[in-house]
Amino acid sequence: MGKLVAVSYVTLDGVFEEPAWSGPYFNDELGSWQDANLREADALLLGRKTYEGFKAAWPQMEAATGDFGKRMNSMPKHVATTTLTEPEWNATFLQGEVAEAVARVKAGPENLLLNGSAELLNHLTRHNLVDEYRIMVYPLVVGEGRKLWHEGTKVALAHTGSWTTKTGVEVITYVPA
């Protein structure tokens, strides 16, 4: 059975969107950690908005990002969408109700990495489908923006590890309790 790992960027006040604010804090430690996350996954699981953003950006970034970019571009992607009809960028569109479709994918051997995709993350959390949460908490408050966790999403978590980068980003790992 596959495992679903969700990786998220978030500020101290819970904002996840437009993570340009993460740039000044990104360093080799986070780069190595993100590389390890990608390498342990067999496929990406993405919501439509994240898929479209990644699909537009990553092919142009491959030369600058080396092996990471090559892996990002070449690995399979499972995408939750009800509006897109033509899969590109090694994508397969999930069929049927999203939680049921993800459960079917998880029943196979693939380990999935969910990056961003807060709508999808919240939906899958409410359906108890996320096996591990890896959250990067950035040491800043932005005061406005969409929050990672939505009203109605509830989950009890058990802390399984944490570490802090030299730039002050707290990387925390949780599993459902």
DOVO-307630 format. One record per residue: residue number from 0; residue in one letter; x, y, z of N, C-alpha, C, O in turn. Coordinates in Angstrom, 3 decimals, always signed. Layout:
N
NUM, A, X, Y, Z, X, Y, Z, X, Y, Z, X, Y, Z .
...
This chain:
177
0, M, +0.844, -1.188, +0.000, +0.000, +0.000, +0.000, +0.880, +1.238, +0.000, +1.890, +1.286, +0.701 .
1, G, +0.502, +2.228, -0.776, +1.258, +3.471, -0.867, +1.032, +4.377, +0.331, +0.088, +4.204, +1.101 .
2, K, +1.915, +5.333, +0.461, +1.872, +6.308, +1.545, +1.680, +7.690, +0.933, +2.235, +7.987, -0.126 .
3, L, +0.891, +8.538, +1.602, +0.679, +9.908, +1.156, +1.323, +10.866, +2.155, +0.914, +10.948, +3.313 .
4, V, +2.338, +11.586, +1.682, +3.047, +12.577, +2.488, +2.699, +13.961, +1.955, +2.833, +14.220, +0.759 .
5, A, +2.255, +14.843, +2.832, +1.922, +16.219, +2.458, +3.008, +17.153, +2.979, +3.352, +17.118, +4.160 .
6, V, +3.544, +17.989, +2.089, +4.566, +18.965, +2.456, +3.990, +20.355, +2.222, +3.481, +20.656, +1.142 .
7, S, +4.077, +21.205, +3.257, +3.482, +22.541, +3.153, +4.413, +23.613, +3.699, +5.150, +23.399, +4.661 .
8, Y, +4.355, +24.774, +3.053, +4.992, +25.994, +3.541, +3.913, +26.777, +4.274, +2.779, +26.851, +3.800 .
9, V, +4.242, +27.364, +5.421, +3.249, +28.160, +6.133, +3.967, +29.212, +6.997, +5.060, +28.966, +7.507 .
10, T, +3.343, +30.368, +7.149, +3.882, +31.404, +8.030, +3.389, +31.151, +9.455, +2.528, +30.300, +9.677 .
11, L, +3.929, +31.878, +10.402, +3.478, +31.719, +11.788, +1.988, +31.998, +11.955, +1.350, +31.438, +12.846 .
12, D, +1.428, +32.860, +11.105, -0.003, +33.133, +11.203, -0.840, +32.249, +10.275, -2.009, +32.540, +10.022 .
13, G, -0.238, +31.171, +9.769, -0.990, +30.153, +9.060, -1.208, +30.374, +7.577, -1.947, +29.615, +6.951 .
14, V, -0.587, +31.394, +6.994, -0.780, +31.688, +5.575, +0.114, +30.787, +4.737, +1.279, +30.566, +5.068 .
15, F, -0.450, +30.262, +3.634, +0.320, +29.396, +2.747, +0.469, +29.990, +1.351, +1.405, +29.637, +0.634 .
16, E, -0.428, +30.878, +0.951, -0.450, +31.283, -0.453, +0.669, +32.256, -0.805, +1.218, +32.953, +0.048 .
17, E, +0.979, +32.273, -2.086, +2.007, +33.171, -2.625, +3.279, +33.122, -1.797, +3.685, +34.132, -1.223 .
18, P, +3.921, +31.940, -1.729, +5.056, +31.801, -0.803, +6.360, +32.460, -1.262, +7.444, +31.953, -0.973 .
19, A, +6.259, +33.586, -1.975, +7.478, +34.339, -2.301, +8.177, +34.763, -1.013, +9.388, +34.986, -1.003 .
20, W, +7.417, +34.872, +0.069, +7.986, +35.243, +1.365, +8.975, +34.196, +1.867, +9.754, +34.472, +2.779 .
21, S, +8.953, +32.991, +1.281, +9.870, +31.938, +1.736, +11.282, +32.111, +1.189, +12.233, +31.565, +1.748 .
22, G, +11.427, +32.862, +0.105, +12.714, +33.011, -0.570, +13.889, +33.373, +0.321, +14.922, +32.707, +0.250 .
23, P, +13.777, +34.395, +1.154, +14.921, +34.781, +1.982, +15.349, +33.711, +2.997, +16.459, +33.768, +3.526 .
24, Y, +14.478, +32.750, +3.265, +14.765, +31.724, +4.263, +15.236, +30.409, +3.642, +15.690, +29.510, +4.350 .
25, F, +15.125, +30.303, +2.318, +15.500, +29.059, +1.654, +17.019, +28.940, +1.626, +17.720, +29.892, +1.282 .
26, N, +17.519, +27.764, +1.992, +18.964, +27.533, +1.985, +19.244, +26.091, +1.589, +18.328, +25.341, +1.251 .
27, D, +20.518, +25.708, +1.633, +20.898, +24.346, +1.236, +20.244, +23.281, +2.111, +19.945, +22.187, +1.632 .
28, E, +20.021, +23.587, +3.387, +19.368, +22.613, +4.270, +17.967, +22.274, +3.759, +17.610, +21.103, +3.637 .
29, L, +17.180, +23.306, +3.463, +15.832, +23.069, +2.953, +15.870, +22.452, +1.562, +15.029, +21.620, +1.224 .
30, G, +16.841, +22.857, +0.761, +16.981, +22.267, -0.568, +17.239, +20.770, -0.494, +16.627, +19.997, -1.232 .
31, S, +18.138, +20.358, +0.390, +18.429, +18.926, +0.562, +17.214, +18.184, +1.097, +16.929, +17.064, +0.672 .
32, W, +16.507, +18.798, +2.017, +15.318, +18.181, +2.599, +14.233, +18.017, +1.537, +13.597, +16.966, +1.453 .
33, Q, +14.023, +19.059, +0.722, +13.020, +18.976, -0.340, +13.420, +17.920, -1.372, +12.568, +17.199, -1.892 .
34, D, +14.710, +17.833, -1.663, +15.199, +16.818, -2.591, +14.895, +15.417, -2.056, +14.450, +14.548, -2.807 .
35, A, +15.133, +15.199, -0.775, +14.854, +13.889, -0.168, +13.359, +13.577, -0.218, +12.978, +12.434, -0.468 .
36, N, +12.511, +14.574, +0.017, +11.063, +14.363, -0.084, +10.678, +13.902, -1.484, +9.897, +12.966, -1.650 .
37, L, +11.233, +14.567, -2.481, +10.907, +14.224, -3.867, +11.427, +12.841, -4.234, +10.746, +12.086, -4.928 .
38, R, +12.615, +12.506, -3.779, +13.225, +11.226, -4.148, +12.527, +10.027, -3.506, +12.550, +8.932, -4.069 .
39, E, +11.914, +10.212, -2.352, +11.225, +9.076, -1.731, +9.829, +8.864, -2.310, +9.187, +7.854, -2.025 .
40, A, +9.359, +9.807, -3.118, +8.031, +9.684, -3.729, +8.130, +9.009, -5.095, +9.118, +9.152, -5.816 .
41, D, +7.078, +8.274, -5.421, +6.970, +7.670, -6.743, +6.191, +8.562, -7.701, +6.369, +8.493, -8.917 .
42, A, +5.319, +9.407, -7.131, +4.476, +10.278, -7.951, +4.054, +11.485, -7.127, +4.046, +11.447, -5.896 .
43, L, +3.705, +12.551, -7.829, +3.142, +13.734, -7.178, +1.625, +13.648, -7.202, +1.037, +13.106, -8.138 .
44, L, +1.003, +14.183, -6.171, -0.441, +14.338, -6.108, -0.682, +15.835, -6.007, -0.186, +16.485, -5.088 .
45, L, -1.443, +16.384, -6.951, -1.596, +17.832, -7.018, -3.048, +18.219, -7.267, -3.798, +17.513, -7.940 .
46, G, -3.419, +19.362, -6.702, -4.677, +19.986, -7.066, -4.491, +20.720, -8.381, -3.362, +20.913, -8.834 .
47, R, -5.582, +21.125, -8.991, -5.520, +21.756, -10.305, -4.668, +23.017, -10.317, -3.828, +23.180, -11.202 .
48, K, -4.866, +23.909, -9.352, -4.127, +25.181, -9.359, -2.625, +24.952, -9.219, -1.836, +25.571, -9.933 .
49, T, -2.232, +24.079, -8.316, -0.807, +23.795, -8.134, -0.253, +23.106, -9.374, +0.853, +23.419, -9.817 .
50, Y, -1.008, +22.176, -9.934, -0.593, +21.496, -11.161, -0.337, +22.510, -12.273, +0.702, +22.463, -12.931 .
51, E, -1.273, +23.419, -12.481, -1.107, +24.394, -13.556, +0.096, +25.299, -13.308, +0.828, +25.626, -14.241 .
52, G, +0.304, +25.705, -12.057, +1.458, +26.537, -11.741, +2.773, +25.796, -11.923, +3.714, +26.322, -12.517 .
53, F, +2.833, +24.578, -11.410, +4.041, +23.765, -11.552, +4.317, +23.454, -13.024, +5.459, +23.544, -13.475 .
54, K, +3.274, +23.088, -13.771, +3.423, +22.725, -15.183, +3.966, +23.900, -15.991, +4.740, +23.707, -16.929 .
55, A, +3.567, +25.105, -15.632, +4.053, +26.287, -16.335, +5.495, +26.626, -15.950, +6.254, +27.132, -16.776 .
56, A, +5.872, +26.349, -14.703, +7.176, +26.787, -14.205, +8.299, +25.763, -14.354, +9.385, +26.099, -14.826 .
57, W, +8.045, +24.516, -13.956, +9.143, +23.555, -13.842, +9.859, +23.214, -15.141, +11.081, +23.065, -15.116 .
58, P, +9.183, +23.082, -16.266, +9.947, +22.787, -17.485, +10.998, +23.866, -17.797, +12.066, +23.548, -18.319 .
59, Q, +10.706, +25.126, -17.487, +11.662, +26.199, -17.723, +12.765, +26.241, -16.660, +13.804, +26.867, -16.870 .
60, M, +12.546, +25.586, -15.533, +13.514, +25.628, -14.429, +14.440, +24.415, -14.401, +15.344, +24.348, -13.569 .
61, E, +14.226, +23.463, -15.295, +14.994, +22.220, -15.233, +16.499, +22.458, -15.345, +17.268, +21.871, -14.585 .
62, A, +16.926, +23.292, -16.260, +18.369, +23.521, -16.439, +18.989, +24.109, -15.177, +20.104, +23.740, -14.808 .
63, A, +18.287, +25.010, -14.517, +18.818, +25.665, -13.320, +18.741, +24.791, -12.076, +19.475, +25.021, -11.114 .
64, T, +17.866, +23.794, -12.081, +17.663, +22.990, -10.871, +18.223, +21.580, -10.986, +18.110, +20.792, -10.047 .
65, G, +18.818, +21.256, -12.112, +19.528, +19.983, -12.262, +18.668, +18.755, -12.062, +17.565, +18.659, -12.600 .
66, D, +19.187, +17.805, -11.278, +18.511, +16.523, -11.070, +17.137, +16.695, -10.426, +16.210, +15.945, -10.732 .
67, F, +17.001, +17.688, -9.528, +15.705, +17.923, -8.897, +14.669, +18.280, -9.963, +13.575, +17.717, -9.986 .
68, G, +15.017, +19.209, -10.834, +14.108, +19.627, -11.886, +13.801, +18.504, -12.858, +12.667, +18.365, -13.315 .
69, K, +14.813, +17.700, -13.176, +14.584, +16.560, -14.069, +13.588, +15.584, -13.445, +12.684, +15.089, -14.117 .
70, R, +13.765, +15.319, -12.162, +12.852, +14.398, -11.477, +11.444, +14.991, -11.407, +10.455, +14.301, -11.656 .
71, M, +11.369, +16.268, -11.067, +10.071, +16.930, -10.966, +9.322, +16.858, -12.294, +8.117, +16.607, -12.318 .
72, N, +10.024, +17.074, -13.376, +9.389, +17.069, -14.692, +9.054, +15.670, -15.191, +8.074, +15.498, -15.914 .
73, S, +9.841, +14.676, -14.823, +9.651, +13.341, -15.390, +8.742, +12.430, -14.574, +8.199, +11.466, -15.114 .
74, M, +8.566, +12.711, -13.296, +7.784, +11.773, -12.489, +6.289, +11.875, -12.789, +5.821, +12.926, -13.227 .
75, P, +5.536, +10.802, -12.560, +4.093, +10.825, -12.776, +3.408, +11.795, -11.814, +3.863, +12.016, -10.692 .
76, K, +2.307, +12.363, -12.286, +1.499, +13.267, -11.464, +0.042, +12.816, -11.517, -0.495, +12.540, -12.590 .
77, H, -0.590, +12.743, -10.345, -2.018, +12.477, -10.239, -2.655, +13.811, -9.885, -2.278, +14.433, -8.892 .
78, V, -3.611, +14.255, -10.681, -4.163, +15.599, -10.524, -5.658, +15.536, -10.247, -6.410, +14.863, -10.952 .
79, A, -6.073, +16.249, -9.209, -7.488, +16.378, -8.881, -8.031, +17.587, -9.642, -7.672, +18.727, -9.346 .
80, T, -8.891, +17.334, -10.614, -9.483, +18.418, -11.397, -10.832, +17.977, -11.940, -11.038, +16.812, -12.279 .
81, T, -11.734, +18.924, -12.012, -13.011, +18.674, -12.672, -13.143, +19.548, -13.912, -14.142, +19.465, -14.626 .
82, T, -12.141, +20.388, -14.173, -12.250, +21.321, -15.288, -11.273, +21.038, -16.420, -11.583, +21.337, -17.573 .
83, L, -10.117, +20.478, -16.137, -9.141, +20.207, -17.185, -9.494, +18.902, -17.898, -10.025, +17.975, -17.287 .
84, T, -9.193, +18.841, -19.199, -9.546, +17.655, -19.972, -8.367, +17.021, -20.694, -8.456, +15.867, -21.113 .
85, E, -7.277, +17.739, -20.850, -6.124, +17.234, -21.601, -4.902, +17.136, -20.684, -4.211, +18.136, -20.490 .
86, P, -4.619, +15.973, -20.123, -3.460, +15.858, -19.238, -2.152, +16.060, -20.006, -1.971, +15.564, -21.118 .
87, E, -1.261, +16.798, -19.377, +0.075, +17.054, -19.910, +1.060, +16.861, -18.768, +0.656, +16.652, -17.624 .
88, W, +2.331, +16.929, -19.071, +3.395, +16.935, -18.069, +3.341, +15.667, -17.203, +3.432, +15.731, -15.977 .
89, N, +3.193, +14.525, -17.867, +3.146, +13.208, -17.209, +2.002, +13.087, -16.204, +2.136, +12.427, -15.174 .
90, A, +0.895, +13.722, -16.510, -0.226, +13.749, -15.570, -1.308, +12.746, -15.955, -1.510, +12.416, -17.124 .
91, T, -1.987, +12.281, -14.919, -3.214, +11.514, -15.033, -4.240, +12.243, -14.189, -3.954, +12.593, -13.044 .
92, F, -5.404, +12.475, -14.716, -6.451, +13.147, -13.953, -7.236, +12.111, -13.161, -7.653, +11.090, -13.708 .
93, L, -7.434, +12.374, -11.877, -8.200, +11.475, -11.017, -9.647, +11.428, -11.491, -10.223, +12.450, -11.866 .
94, Q, -10.216, +10.252, -11.472, -11.587, +10.056, -11.931, -12.509, +9.826, -10.735, -12.147, +9.123, -9.792 .
95, G, -13.696, +10.421, -10.780, -14.685, +10.227, -9.728, -14.441, +11.143, -8.538, -13.709, +12.129, -8.628 .
96, E, -15.066, +10.796, -7.431, -14.917, +11.599, -6.215, -13.455, +11.548, -5.787, -12.837, +10.484, -5.785 .
97, V, -12.908, +12.701, -5.426, -11.469, +12.828, -5.190, -10.959, +11.907, -4.088, -9.963, +11.212, -4.286 .
98, A, -11.613, +11.885, -2.942, -11.129, +11.044, -1.840, -11.124, +9.572, -2.245, -10.180, +8.846, -1.932 .
99, E, -12.152, +9.136, -2.928, -12.210, +7.749, -3.381, -11.111, +7.463, -4.409, -10.492, +6.399, -4.383 .
100, A, -10.875, +8.412, -5.305, -9.833, +8.235, -6.324, -8.452, +8.167, -5.684, -7.625, +7.346, -6.081 .
101, V, -8.197, +9.023, -4.700, -6.897, +8.997, -4.014, -6.755, +7.699, -3.229, -5.672, +7.114, -3.202 .
102, A, -7.813, +7.244, -2.598, -7.759, +5.966, -1.873, -7.409, +4.827, -2.830, -6.654, +3.926, -2.464 .
103, R, -7.945, +4.856, -4.043, -7.623, +3.825, -5.038, -6.137, +3.878, -5.414, -5.486, +2.839, -5.523 .
104, V, -5.604, +5.089, -5.611, -4.183, +5.225, -5.950, -3.325, +4.739, -4.782, -2.337, +4.032, -4.981 .
105, K, -3.709, +5.122, -3.560, -2.959, +4.694, -2.369, -2.998, +3.185, -2.167, -2.087, +2.620, -1.562 .
106, A, -4.029, +2.532, -2.659, -4.126, +1.078, -2.516, -3.060, +0.365, -3.342, -2.772, -0.811, -3.117 .
107, G, -2.483, +1.075, -4.286, -1.400, +0.520, -5.099, -0.062, +0.747, -4.414, -0.012, +1.132, -3.245 .
108, P, +1.017, +0.508, -5.140, +2.345, +0.574, -4.523, +2.980, +1.963, -4.479, +4.026, +2.133, -3.852 .
109, E, +2.370, +2.965, -5.135, +3.016, +4.278, -5.236, +2.988, +5.053, -3.928, +1.964, +5.120, -3.247 .
110, N, +4.142, +5.640, -3.588, +4.208, +6.626, -2.517, +3.975, +7.983, -3.155, +4.628, +8.340, -4.136 .
111, L, +3.040, +8.736, -2.593, +2.620, +10.013, -3.162, +3.140, +11.176, -2.345, +3.197, +11.110, -1.117 .
112, L, +3.522, +12.252, -3.038, +3.938, +13.495, -2.402, +2.963, +14.576, -2.817, +2.801, +14.860, -4.003 .
113, L, +2.315, +15.174, -1.833, +1.378, +16.273, -2.064, +2.077, +17.559, -1.674, +2.357, +17.788, -0.498 .
114, N, +2.361, +18.403, -2.662, +2.981, +19.711, -2.410, +1.932, +20.786, -2.615, +1.182, +20.749, -3.591 .
115, G, +1.875, +21.751, -1.692, +0.902, +22.822, -1.849, -0.500, +22.263, -1.855, -0.839, +21.413, -1.032 .
116, S, -1.328, +22.741, -2.790, -2.668, +22.179, -3.000, -3.490, +22.152, -1.713, -3.974, +21.099, -1.299 .
117, A, -3.643, +23.315, -1.088, -4.325, +23.381, +0.209, -5.755, +22.873, +0.167, -6.203, +22.222, +1.111 .
118, E, -6.486, +23.156, -0.911, -7.861, +22.652, -1.009, -7.861, +21.132, -0.962, -8.639, +20.517, -0.233 .
119, L, -6.983, +20.545, -1.743, -6.877, +19.089, -1.784, -6.401, +18.542, -0.439, -6.936, +17.545, +0.046 .
120, L, -5.414, +19.174, +0.158, -4.910, +18.742, +1.465, -6.032, +18.727, +2.501, -6.178, +17.751, +3.237 .
121, N, -6.809, +19.775, +2.565, -7.900, +19.826, +3.533, -8.929, +18.740, +3.262, -9.406, +18.092, +4.194 .
122, H, -9.271, +18.537, +2.009, -10.250, +17.507, +1.647, -9.748, +16.115, +2.060, -10.489, +15.325, +2.645 .
123, L, -8.484, +15.832, +1.745, -7.932, +14.513, +2.070, -7.735, +14.335, +3.570, -7.857, +13.222, +4.081 .
124, T, -7.435, +15.414, +4.277, -7.325, +15.351, +5.734, -8.683, +14.988, +6.340, -8.764, +14.149, +7.237 .
125, R, -9.741, +15.620, +5.850, -11.087, +15.323, +6.359, -11.498, +13.877, +6.079, -12.383, +13.341, +6.745 .
126, H, -10.856, +13.248, +5.096, -11.149, +11.847, +4.764, -10.077, +10.880, +5.282, -10.040, +9.716, +4.883 .
127, N, -9.214, +11.366, +6.166, -8.181, +10.526, +6.810, -7.282, +9.807, +5.809, -6.968, +8.631, +5.992 .
128, L, -6.867, +10.502, +4.759, -6.043, +9.873, +3.734, -4.580, +10.302, +3.766, -3.762, +9.737, +3.040 .
129, V, -4.236, +11.286, +4.587, -2.846, +11.750, +4.666, -2.130, +10.941, +5.745, -2.586, +10.871, +6.886 .
130, D, -1.013, +10.336, +5.374, -0.258, +9.499, +6.307, +0.775, +10.276, +7.100, +1.138, +9.881, +8.207 .
131, E, +1.251, +11.382, +6.539, +2.287, +12.165, +7.221, +2.219, +13.604, +6.733, +2.035, +13.867, +5.545 .
132, Y, +2.370, +14.526, +7.671, +2.387, +15.958, +7.380, +3.793, +16.478, +7.675, +4.303, +16.305, +8.782 .
133, R, +4.407, +17.104, +6.700, +5.716, +17.731, +6.876, +5.519, +19.222, +6.608, +5.300, +19.648, +5.474 .
134, I, +5.603, +19.985, +7.668, +5.245, +21.404, +7.568, +6.461, +22.271, +7.884, +7.118, +22.113, +8.913 .
135, M, +6.733, +23.187, +6.966, +7.802, +24.167, +7.166, +7.150, +25.442, +7.683, +6.393, +26.090, +6.960 .
136, V, +7.439, +25.803, +8.927, +6.878, +27.009, +9.524, +7.933, +28.106, +9.426, +8.999, +28.023, +10.035 .
137, Y, +7.613, +29.127, +8.652, +8.541, +30.229, +8.413, +8.397, +31.286, +9.496, +7.281, +31.590, +9.918 .
138, P, +9.514, +31.854, +9.952, +9.488, +32.782, +11.082, +9.070, +34.195, +10.677, +9.836, +35.149, +10.811 .
139, L, +7.848, +34.305, +10.184, +7.309, +35.622, +9.864, +5.797, +35.575, +9.896, +5.178, +34.519, +9.765 .
140, V, +5.222, +36.748, +10.073, +3.777, +36.938, +10.064, +3.488, +37.873, +8.902, +4.054, +38.964, +8.825 .
141, V, +2.609, +37.454, +7.997, +2.306, +38.287, +6.835, +0.999, +39.056, +6.984, +0.732, +39.975, +6.210 .
142, G, +0.181, +38.691, +7.971, -0.989, +39.481, +8.298, -2.223, +39.261, +7.448, -3.329, +39.597, +7.870 .
143, E, -2.057, +38.703, +6.258, -3.226, +38.446, +5.419, -2.882, +37.374, +4.394, -1.717, +37.118, +4.089 .
144, G, -3.926, +36.767, +3.881, -3.746, +35.717, +2.883, -4.510, +34.476, +3.283, -4.986, +34.354, +4.412 .
145, R, -4.619, +33.557, +2.339, -5.358, +32.321, +2.581, -4.600, +31.440, +3.563, -3.383, +31.279, +3.474 .
146, K, -5.333, +30.888, +4.478, -4.767, +30.015, +5.499, -4.650, +28.593, +4.972, -5.427, +28.165, +4.118 .
147, L, -3.673, +27.873, +5.489, -3.485, +26.490, +5.094, -4.678, +25.638, +5.508, -5.193, +24.852, +4.713 .
148, W, -5.110, +25.797, +6.746, -6.195, +24.957, +7.268, -7.506, +25.715, +7.182, -7.592, +26.880, +7.570 .
149, H, -8.522, +25.044, +6.671, -9.824, +25.657, +6.467, -10.770, +25.326, +7.608, -10.596, +24.338, +8.322 .
150, E, -11.766, +26.168, +7.760, -12.798, +25.911, +8.751, -13.434, +24.560, +8.446, -13.772, +24.276, +7.297 .
151, G, -13.595, +23.740, +9.457, -14.186, +22.421, +9.292, -13.169, +21.302, +9.157, -13.528, +20.127, +9.237 .
152, T, -11.902, +21.650, +8.953, -10.864, +20.618, +8.883, -10.336, +20.393, +10.283, -9.817, +21.314, +10.915 .
153, K, -10.466, +19.177, +10.766, -9.998, +18.834, +12.108, -9.233, +17.527, +12.032, -9.663, +16.582, +11.371 .
154, V, -8.100, +17.481, +12.711, -7.329, +16.245, +12.782, -6.432, +16.328, +14.016, -5.799, +17.352, +14.270 .
155, A, -6.390, +15.261, +14.758, -5.458, +15.171, +15.884, -4.160, +14.593, +15.341, -4.168, +13.600, +14.613 .
156, L, -3.050, +15.217, +15.699, -1.754, +14.817, +15.169, -0.791, +14.430, +16.283, -0.887, +14.920, +17.408 .
157, A, +0.126, +13.553, +15.950, +1.202, +13.169, +16.864, +2.514, +13.676, +16.267, +2.808, +13.426, +15.098 .
158, H, +3.284, +14.377, +17.063, +4.572, +14.928, +16.634, +5.585, +13.793, +16.540, +5.762, +13.030, +17.490 .
159, T, +6.253, +13.686, +15.383, +7.246, +12.620, +15.217, +8.661, +13.146, +14.991, +9.611, +12.368, +14.915 .
160, G, +8.799, +14.462, +14.885, +10.139, +15.013, +14.724, +10.100, +16.464, +14.303, +9.106, +16.952, +13.765 .
161, S, +11.205, +17.143, +14.561, +11.337, +18.529, +14.124, +12.805, +18.921, +14.135, +13.629, +18.328, +14.832 .
162, W, +13.099, +19.923, +13.352, +14.432, +20.504, +13.322, +14.310, +21.920, +12.793, +13.311, +22.275, +12.167 .
163, T, +15.314, +22.714, +13.043, +15.291, +24.120, +12.652, +16.474, +24.415, +11.746, +17.607, +24.028, +12.034 .
164, T, +16.196, +25.106, +10.649, +17.272, +25.493, +9.738, +18.043, +26.675, +10.320, +17.603, +27.311, +11.278 .
165, K, +19.176, +26.950, +9.735, +19.981, +28.099, +10.173, +19.274, +29.421, +9.915, +19.611, +30.434, +10.527 .
166, T, +18.294, +29.421, +9.011, +17.537, +30.641, +8.729, +16.277, +30.762, +9.588, +15.515, +31.718, +9.442 .
167, G, +16.055, +29.796, +10.482, +14.940, +29.888, +11.420, +13.658, +29.201, +11.001, +12.638, +29.347, +11.675 .
168, V, +13.679, +28.458, +9.912, +12.482, +27.709, +9.500, +12.391, +26.458, +10.351, +13.339, +25.677, +10.433 .
169, E, +11.251, +26.277, +10.981, +11.003, +25.089, +11.793, +10.330, +24.044, +10.901, +9.249, +24.284, +10.364 .
170, V, +10.967, +22.898, +10.750, +10.407, +21.813, +9.932, +9.859, +20.780, +10.909, +10.600, +20.178, +11.686 .
171, I, +8.551, +20.591, +10.851, +7.872, +19.742, +11.829, +7.163, +18.601, +11.098, +6.519, +18.809, +10.069 .
172, T, +7.291, +17.410, +11.643, +6.652, +16.237, +11.064, +5.606, +15.699, +12.039, +5.860, +15.544, +13.234 .
173, Y, +4.428, +15.421, +11.494, +3.324, +14.862, +12.263, +2.728, +13.680, +11.511, +2.829, +13.588, +10.288 .
174, V, +2.116, +12.795, +12.252, +1.278, +11.734, +11.697, -0.075, +11.827, +12.378, -0.168, +12.365, +13.481 .
175, P, -1.127, +11.316, +11.752, -2.405, +11.301, +12.449, -2.304, +10.537, +13.758, -1.697, +9.468, +13.815 .
176, A, -2.895, +11.083, +14.802, -2.834, +10.447, +16.131, -3.772, +9.263, +16.191, -3.862, +8.599, +17.224 .
